[in-house]
Amino acid sequence: MITLPSANQLRLPLLWPKLPVAQPLRWLGVKASALLLPALLLLVWHWAVSWHWVSAQILPPPGLVLETFLQLWHSGDLWRELSISLQRVLIGFGLGAVAGLLLGLAMGLSRSVEAYVLPSFQAISQVPVLGWIPLLMMLVGIDESLKYLVIAKAVMVPMTLNAFAGIRQIPKGYLEVAQVYQLSLGQRLRRVILPAALPGLFTGVRFALTKGWIALVTVELLASSEGIGYLMVDGRQMFQLDLVIVAMLVIGLVGLLLDKGLALIEQRLQGWQRSAF
């Protein structure tokens, strides 16, 4: 007679490791909760138009907005205008980020530069982007140079201030160790200053890119015949509010993707920061 082992005696090897169930469920819950507000707004929008709370001439229905988006997508008009805007913001961001980083480093490393430059810089930075557009239009016209300068100004201010604050927050012990080892300025920047100031620098980069994207849309609304901002102007002039809403949604989505992309890069650079020390 053959005796089969009991359930307690039979222990089969696990074909897959035990995974904590709470963590994936919690992650899904967080991601799903972020969609609740957009879904609620979409429902209110649909109900407001369907039940004639708001006239369709004032607020187009969601279906019409989706149809307009698909038409722009397939025709290539959306990609063309968006590529022009992205090119402008990348060039302007590069100019403003480099200038802001150099100015922030100079003020952070030198008390004399800070004393001479910082008060004037703070006064100039209080003037909003819109206040600079009329002056810049008289100096450089309304061509691409205007867009680059407006974006660069918007980017340079947060980049400078965050670079300056990040350097000043470096513990003095790090700088003293660099002096003990008689590191050159380049070695101190590469091995001590930049790694220690990296969190503040990347906060400035993310904030500066957001400011640059907003400045781009602003200048395209006022002085441009191309770009995603001009798409809104064209829709307003033709009283195509569905086109205006599509441009608004694309602007918000692209800005969000740019910020999330920088957040991923920041996470990767944290490893470089730890290894540098």
N, C-alpha and C positions, 0 to 999 in steps of 0.2 A: 504494500500500500504506500502510495507516494503522498507525503505530507507537504502541502504548499506553505511557504512562509507567510506569516501574518503581515498585516499592513505596517506594523511597527518595525518588524524585522527587515522588510523590503525597503531599501534605501537606494533609489536610483540617482545617478549623478544628474546635476542640473544641466539642462541643455542651454540655458541662458542665465546670466547673473540676475540676482534679485535687484530690481530697480525700485527706488523709493517712488511711490505713487503720488505722494503729496506734492513733491516739487513740480513735476510736469503739469499736474492739475492747477497748482497755484500759478504757474507761468501762463497757462491757457486762460485762467481767470483774469489775470492782469491784462493780457492782450485783448480779451473779449470786452472787458470793461472800457477800454479805450475807444471801442467802436459804438458804445451806447449813445453817447452824445451826438455824433454825426448821424446815426440812425434815427434818433429822436427828431433832430432838426429836419432830416429828409421827410419824415412822416408829417411833421407840422407844415412843411413847405407844400407837400402834396395835398394835404387836407385844405390848406388855405386857398389853393387855386381851384381844387375840385368843388369845394362848397361855396366858392365865390366870395370868400372873405376878402380876398385881394383880387383885383382885376388881372387877367392874364396879360394885358398890355403893359402892366406895371411889373408884374412878377411872372415870367414865363414858367410853364410847368416843367418838372424835372425831365419828363420824356423828351421835350423839345431841346433842352440843354444837352442831354445825352446824344440826341441826333446831330446837333451842331458839332459836338465834340468829335463824333465819328466821321463826319464829313471833313472836318479840318485834318483829322488824322490820316484819312485815306488820300486826301488831295495833296498832302505834304505841306500845306500852308502852316500848320502848327509847328512842325519840325523846323521849317525854315526860320520862322520868327523866333522860336525858342533858341535855335543855334546862334542866331545873331546876338541875342541877349546874353547867352552864356559866354560867348566870346568876349563881349564887352566887360562883363563882370569879372572874368578871369584876368584880363589884362589890367583893369583898374585895381583889382584886389592885389595882384602881384606888385604893382607900383606902390600902392599904399602900405602894404604889409612890409615891404623891404624898408621903405622910408620910416615907418613907425618903429620897426624893430631896431634900426640903427639909432634913431633918436632916443628911444627908450633905454638902449644900452648905454649911450653916451651920458644921459642924465643919471642913470643908475650907478654908473661906475665913477662919475666925477661930480663932486659937490659944486665945483665951480660952474660946470655946464648947467647943472640943475638951477643954481641961483640966477644965471643969466637967461635961461630959456624957459623954464617951467612957468613963471607967471604970465609971460606973453602967450605961451602955448595954451594955457588954461583959458585965457581971455578969448583967443581966436576960436577955440573949440566950442565956446558957448554959442557961436553963430550957427544956426541950423543949416542943413544942406540947401534948403530952398533960398536962404539968404545969399548964398554964394552963386547961384545960377545966373541972376541978371548981370553980375560983374563979369563972370567967366564968359558969358555969351558975348559981351562987348569986347573981350580980349581975344578969344579964340574962335568966335562964331558958334554955329550950332552943329558943326560936323562931329566926327568921332572923338576928337580931342576933348570936347566938352564932356562927353559921357565918361571918358577915362579919368578926367580931372575930378569930376564930381564924385565918382565912385572911390577914387584914391583918397580924397579928403575924408569921406565917410569912414573908410577903413583905417586910415592912419591914426585917428584920434583914439579909438579903443585899443588899437595895437600898441601905441606908444605908452598909454597909461598902464596897461597890463604888463608890458615888458618892464617898465620902470618899477612898478610895485613888486613884480616877481623877483627882480634882482635885489631890491631893498629888503625883502623878506628872507634872503639866504642867511642861514646861521653864520655868525662871525667865525665860528670855529672852522668852517670849511675854507674860508678865505685865509685864515691864519695858517692852516696846514699847507695851502698853496704857496704862501710866502716862505714857510720853512723849507719846502722842497725847491724853492727858487724856480717856480714854473714861469714860463714866458706868458705874455698876454694871450697868445693863441692857445696855449695849453690850458690856461685857466678857463678860457671861454669854453673850450671843448670838453674838458674833464671835470670842471667844477661848476662854473656859473650856469651854462645852458642846461645841464642835467638837473641842477637844483631848482632852477627857475622854470622848468618845463611845465608844471601844472598851470602856473600863472600865464605863461606864454600861450599855451593852447586854449585857455579860457579867452584870451584876447583874440586868438585866431578865429574861434567859433563866433564870438560876438562881432568881430570885424566883418566876417563873411555875411552875417545876417544884416548888419548895417549897410554893407555894400550892395546886397541884393535889393534892399528897400530903396536905396539911393538910385539904383539903376531904373527901377520901375518909375520912380518919381521923375527922373530926367526924361525918360521915354514918354511919359504922359505929357510933358511940356514941350519938348523940343526933339522930336524924332519922327521919321517916316517909316521906320522898321522896328521890329522887336515885339516882345510880348506885351509891353506897356502900350505901344502904339495900337496893338490889336484891340485893347480896351477903348482907346480913343475912337478908332474906326467904328466899333460897335455902338458907341454912344452917339456919334454923329449920324449914323444910319438908323438909329433907334432900334438896334438889334440887341436887346438886353440879354438874350440867350448867349450871344457872342461875348458880351461883357462878363457874364457869370463864368463862362468857360475859361476866359483869361484869368479871372480871379482865382478859380480853383487850381489852374495850372501853376500860377505864381506861388500859391500856398504850398502845393505839393512839392514843387521843385525846391523851395526853400527848406522844407522839412527834410527832404532827401539829402540835401547838401549838409545840413547840420548832423544828420545821423551818420553820414559818411565820415565826417570829421571826428565824430565820437568813436567810431571804430578805429580810425587811425590813432587817436589818442590812446586807446587801450593797448594797441600794439607798441606804441612808443614808451609806455610805462615800463615794459621790459628793458628797453634800451636805457631808461633812466636808472633802473636798479643796477644793471650791469656796469654802468659808467662809474658808479661808486665802488 
